[in-house]
Amino acid sequence: MNEFQEYYYRHPYINELDTVVLSCHACKYGYKVILKDTIFYPEGGGQPCDKGTIQGIKVIDVQREKEGIVHITKDFLSVGEKVHCKIDWEYRFDLMQNHTGEHIFSGVVKQLYGYSNVGFHMGEYICADFNGELTETDIQEVERRVNQAIWANLSVQEIFCSPSETMKYEYRSKIAIEGTTRIISIAGYDMCACCGMHVKNTGEIGICKVINFEKLRNKTRVFLLSGRRAFIYLGRIQQENAMISKMLSAKPLEISVAVSHLQQRNLDVQKLYRTVSIEMMMKDADKIPTHDAILYTSVLADSEGMRAFCNRCMEKGISTVMVIAKTEVGYSYVIMSRTIDLLSIRAEFNAAIHAKGGGNREMMQGSCTASLAEISTAFHAVTGISMHIVF
């Protein structure tokens, strides 16, 4: 059984190695280098390749190809040259912590709910897709059990099986495997075919934390962090929490209550602002001299208040009233008329001012990106009516 005999499998915790260059050929991104032995794990099994240097030269990529483990470097290395290899151990160990943490998480999901991990990606977060719907309560229970496994400091075992031996084990696998199968086993929690790098004992993971999850049709995507990355992430959250706690003058564990009170105060202020604004608009309506048509600019982008203003003006005998209010991207508008069939002009008017809206023969409303002058000009163009502008 010669598979899985690479140096990084036999010595997963070695981060420096002296070896010899067997070949070096130019390629699109620099040079393809093959070494006699290597501590560099090539991309595979959902795990990114290792980072590091060969004789001080940065390794850009590591891939498994037909001829062996290929290291992509920027600079040339002489065949037969003795070289010193060094991997970024912090990065490697980070991947080992997160990969093993994901195995335990996926194993527990399978045990509790019967769902399989059908997609796996190691990026900023560890992303795992499960072929079933998990609730927030489900995920919290999985997370709790995963951390129990971590704190139990269980042994992470490698089992190598020939094709005839795999029937002896019940293990997770996404693909059919030819040749030797490497199974990563964590007693009581998971058995999974995998070619990636893992810690020796679960205690080395430290902690596993679910960052977020989302539903995708009948699937659930879970975002995880374990080990050092989880520690850093939680530290950042604590810093943010401390700053918010200070701004709200609230204890760290009482921030949600303080935010709830703040939201209510904001709603109260908005309600008061709306009430005062409508009162001001009604007073303006009472003061406006009677004209055939007026265009009024409001500080309140609220269609209910704008309609109330139009009705008040029409009660005074003004036949056509347009109210516009500034928005983030342009203006919102409400138009009422007793003399114009607004339904007949709506499409042409909206097209002229780049508006979206609806209505009927007596009232129309919407929003647009045109300027005040462009709105007034467009209305005159489609109706022949000049509006008296009121500020």
C-alpha positions in Angstrom: 0.0 0.0 0.0 2.0 3.0 -1.3 -0.7 5.6 -1.3 -0.7 8.4 1.3 3.0 7.9 1.9 4.0 11.5 1.2 6.2 13.2 3.8 3.4 15.5 5.0 1.1 12.5 5.7 3.9 10.7 7.6 5.0 13.8 9.5 2.0 16.2 9.6 3.6 18.3 12.4 6.9 18.9 10.7 7.1 22.4 9.3 10.7 22.5 7.9 12.6 20.0 5.7 15.8 19.8 3.8 15.4 18.0 0.4 16.6 17.9 -3.2 15.2 19.4 -6.4 14.3 16.6 -8.9 13.0 18.8 -11.7 12.2 22.5 -12.5 10.4 23.6 -15.7 9.1 27.0 -16.8 5.3 27.5 -16.7 2.8 30.3 -17.1 3.1 31.5 -13.6 6.8 30.9 -13.0 8.4 27.4 -12.5 7.1 24.0 -11.8 9.3 22.4 -9.1 9.2 18.7 -8.0 11.1 17.8 -4.8 12.4 14.4 -3.6 10.2 14.9 -0.5 7.9 17.6 0.5 6.1 19.0 3.5 3.8 21.1 1.3 0.2 19.8 1.2 -1.3 20.2 -2.3 -4.8 21.6 -2.8 -7.3 18.8 -2.4 -10.2 17.4 -0.4 -11.6 20.9 0.1 -8.4 22.1 1.8 -6.2 24.8 0.3 -2.6 24.1 -0.3 0.1 25.1 2.1 1.9 28.4 2.0 5.7 28.8 2.5 9.1 29.0 0.9 11.7 26.8 -0.8 15.2 28.0 -0.3 13.7 31.4 0.6 11.6 31.5 -2.6 7.9 32.0 -2.1 5.7 29.1 -3.1 2.7 30.4 -5.1 0.7 27.2 -5.4 1.0 23.4 -4.8 -0.9 20.9 -6.9 -1.0 17.1 -7.3 -0.3 16.2 -10.9 0.6 13.0 -12.7 4.3 13.5 -12.3 4.0 14.2 -8.6 3.5 17.1 -6.1 4.2 20.2 -8.2 5.3 23.4 -6.4 4.8 26.7 -8.4 7.6 29.2 -7.6 8.5 32.6 -9.1 12.2 31.8 -9.4 14.2 29.0 -10.9 15.7 26.2 -8.8 18.6 24.0 -10.1 18.0 20.3 -10.5 20.0 18.4 -7.9 20.2 21.5 -5.6 19.8 20.9 -1.9 17.0 23.2 -0.7 15.4 24.1 2.7 11.6 24.1 2.7 9.5 25.9 5.3 5.8 26.0 5.5 3.6 28.7 7.1 2.8 26.6 10.2 0.3 29.0 11.7 -1.7 28.9 8.4 -1.4 25.0 8.2 -2.4 24.5 11.8 -5.3 26.9 11.3 -6.5 24.7 8.4 -6.0 21.5 10.4 -8.1 22.9 13.3 -10.9 24.0 11.0 -10.9 20.9 8.8 -11.2 18.6 11.8 -13.8 20.9 13.4 -15.9 20.6 10.2 -15.6 16.8 10.3 -17.0 16.7 13.8 -19.8 19.1 13.0 -20.8 17.2 9.8 -20.7 13.9 11.7 -23.0 15.2 14.5 -25.5 16.6 11.9 -25.5 13.1 10.3 -26.1 11.4 13.6 -28.8 13.7 14.9 -30.7 14.6 11.7 -29.6 12.2 9.0 -28.4 15.0 6.6 -25.2 14.6 4.6 -22.6 17.3 3.9 -22.9 17.7 0.2 -20.6 20.7 -0.2 -17.5 21.9 1.6 -15.3 25.0 1.1 -12.5 26.5 3.2 -12.3 30.2 2.7 -12.7 33.1 5.0 -15.2 30.8 6.8 -15.6 27.1 6.7 -18.7 26.6 4.5 -20.7 23.3 4.7 -23.9 22.5 2.8 -26.3 20.0 4.2 -29.0 18.3 2.2 -31.8 19.1 4.6 -33.3 21.9 6.6 -31.8 22.7 10.0 -33.4 25.2 12.4 -31.5 27.6 14.6 -32.2 25.3 17.6 -30.9 22.3 15.6 -27.6 24.1 14.9 -27.2 25.2 18.4 -27.5 21.6 19.6 -24.9 20.4 17.0 -22.5 23.2 18.1 -22.9 22.2 21.7 -22.1 18.5 21.0 -19.2 19.4 18.7 -17.5 21.4 21.5 -18.1 18.6 23.9 -16.1 16.4 21.5 -13.4 19.0 21.4 -13.1 19.3 25.1 -13.0 15.5 25.5 -9.7 15.6 23.7 -10.4 12.6 21.6 -7.9 10.9 19.4 -8.2 11.6 15.6 -7.4 8.4 13.9 -6.3 7.5 10.3 -7.6 4.2 8.9 -6.3 3.1 5.5 -8.5 0.6 3.6 -8.1 -1.3 0.4 -11.2 -1.5 -1.8 -12.1 -4.9 -0.3 -11.8 -3.6 3.2 -14.0 -0.5 3.0 -17.2 -2.6 3.6 -16.1 -3.1 7.2 -16.7 0.6 8.0 -19.7 2.9 7.9 -18.2 6.2 6.8 -19.2 9.4 5.0 -17.9 9.9 1.5 -19.0 12.3 -1.4 -17.3 10.4 -4.2 -16.4 6.9 -5.3 -12.8 6.1 -4.4 -10.4 3.9 -6.4 -7.5 2.4 -4.6 -6.7 3.1 -1.0 -9.3 4.9 1.1 -8.1 7.1 4.0 -10.8 7.4 6.7 -10.5 10.0 9.4 -12.2 8.6 12.5 -13.2 10.4 15.7 -14.8 7.8 18.0 -18.4 8.4 18.7 -18.7 11.4 16.4 -17.5 10.8 12.8 -15.9 8.6 10.2 -15.2 10.3 6.9 -13.1 9.5 3.8 -10.7 12.4 3.5 -7.2 13.3 2.1 -6.9 16.5 4.1 -4.7 17.4 7.1 -6.0 17.0 10.6 -5.0 17.5 14.2 -4.0 14.5 16.3 -6.4 15.2 19.1 -9.7 17.1 19.2 -8.5 19.2 22.1 -6.1 21.0 19.7 -9.2 22.5 18.0 -10.0 24.5 21.1 -13.4 25.7 20.1 -15.9 25.5 17.2 -18.3 28.4 16.6 -21.2 28.7 14.1 -21.0 32.2 12.6 -24.1 32.1 10.5 -26.4 29.8 8.5 -28.8 30.2 5.6 -31.5 28.2 3.9 -31.0 27.3 0.2 -34.1 25.6 -1.1 -34.2 22.3 0.7 -30.6 22.7 1.9 -28.9 24.5 4.8 -25.5 26.3 4.4 -23.6 26.7 7.7 -20.6 29.0 8.2 -18.1 27.8 10.9 -14.9 28.8 12.5 -12.7 26.7 14.7 -9.5 27.2 16.7 -7.4 30.3 16.3 -9.7 31.8 13.7 -12.7 31.4 16.0 -10.7 32.9 18.9 -9.8 36.0 16.7 -13.4 36.3 15.4 -14.9 36.2 18.9 -12.3 38.7 20.1 -13.3 41.2 17.4 -17.0 40.7 18.4 -16.1 41.4 22.0 -14.3 44.6 21.0 -17.3 45.7 18.9 -19.6 44.8 21.8 -17.5 46.8 24.2 -17.7 49.9 22.0 -21.4 49.6 21.5 -21.8 49.0 25.3 -20.0 52.3 26.0 -22.0 54.3 23.4 -25.3 53.0 24.8 -24.2 53.2 28.5 -25.3 49.6 28.9 -23.7 46.5 30.3 -22.3 44.1 27.7 -25.0 41.5 28.3 -27.8 44.1 28.2 -27.1 45.7 24.8 -30.1 44.2 23.1 -32.4 45.7 25.7 -30.7 49.1 25.3 -31.0 48.9 21.5 -34.7 47.9 21.8 -35.3 51.1 23.9 -33.4 53.1 21.4 -35.5 51.7 18.5 -38.7 52.6 20.4 -37.5 56.2 21.0 -36.6 56.5 17.3 -40.1 55.3 16.4 -41.6 57.8 18.8 -39.6 60.6 17.3 -40.5 59.6 13.7 -44.2 59.5 14.7 -43.9 63.0 16.3 -42.1 64.3 13.3 -44.7 62.9 11.0 -47.5 64.4 13.1 -45.9 67.9 13.2 -45.0 67.8 9.5 -48.6 67.0 8.5 -49.9 69.7 10.8 -47.5 72.2 9.0 -48.7 71.0 5.6 -52.3 71.5 6.6 -51.6 75.0 7.8 -49.8 75.7 4.5 -52.8 74.3 2.6 -55.1 76.7 4.5 -52.9 79.7 3.6 -52.4 78.9 -0.1 -54.3 81.3 -2.4 -56.7 79.6 -4.7 -55.2 78.7 -8.1 -56.3 76.4 -10.9 -53.2 74.2 -10.3 -50.5 74.2 -7.7 -47.2 72.3 -7.1 -46.2 72.1 -3.5 -42.9 70.8 -2.1 -43.2 68.9 1.1 -40.6 68.0 3.7 -42.5 64.7 4.4 -42.0 61.9 1.9 -45.1 60.2 3.1 -47.9 59.4 0.6 -50.6 59.5 3.3 -49.7 63.0 4.4 -49.2 64.1 0.8 -52.7 62.8 -0.1 -54.2 64.6 2.9 -52.6 67.9 1.7 -54.1 67.4 -1.8 -57.6 66.7 -0.4 -57.4 69.9 1.8 -56.4 72.0 -1.2 -59.2 70.6 -3.4 -61.7 71.3 -0.6 -60.7 74.9 -1.0 -61.5 74.8 -4.8 -58.1 74.2 -6.3 -58.8 71.8 -9.2 -55.3 70.2 -9.7 -52.7 69.7 -6.9 -49.3 68.1 -7.1 -47.2 67.5 -4.0 -43.6 66.4 -4.3 -41.1 65.4 -1.5 -37.3 64.9 -1.7 -36.0 61.3 -1.4 -32.5 59.8 -1.5 -32.6 59.3 -5.2 -35.0 62.0 -6.4 -38.7 62.8 -5.6 -41.8 61.1 -4.6 -45.1 62.7 -5.9 -48.8 62.6 -5.4 -51.2 64.3 -7.9 -55.0 64.8 -7.6 -57.2 66.5 -10.2 -60.9 67.1 -10.9 -60.4 68.4 -14.4 -57.6 66.1 -15.8 -58.0 62.4 -16.6 -54.8 61.4 -14.9 -55.0 57.9 -16.1 -54.8 59.0 -19.7 -51.5 61.0 -19.1 -49.9 58.7 -16.6 -47.7 56.6 -18.9 -46.4 59.6 -20.9 -45.8 61.7 -17.7 -44.0 58.9 -15.9 -41.8 58.2 -18.9 -40.8 61.9 -19.2 -39.6 62.0 -15.5 -38.3 58.4 -15.3 -40.9 57.5 -12.7 -42.5 54.4 -11.4 -46.0 54.7 -10.0 -49.7 54.0 -10.4 -53.2 55.4 -9.8 -56.5 56.1 -11.4 -58.3 58.9 -13.2 -58.4 61.2 -10.2 -55.2 60.4 -8.3 -51.7 59.1 -9.2 -48.5 58.7 -7.2 -45.0 57.4 -7.6 -41.3 58.2 -7.4 -38.9 59.6 -9.9 -35.3 60.7 -10.5 -36.1 64.0 -12.3 -35.6 67.4 -10.8 -38.3 69.8 -9.6 -38.1 71.9 -12.8 -38.2 68.7 -15.0 -41.3 67.5 -13.2 -43.1 70.8 -13.7 -42.1 71.0 -17.3 -43.2 67.4 -18.0 -46.6 68.0 -16.5 -47.1 71.1 -18.5 -46.0 69.3 -21.7 -48.6 66.4 -21.3 -51.5 68.6 -19.9 -50.9 72.1 -21.2 -51.4 73.3 -17.6 -48.8 75.6 -15.9 -48.7 75.0 -12.2 -48.2 77.6 -9.5 -45.2 76.5 -7.5 -45.6 76.8 -3.8 -42.5 76.4 -1.5 
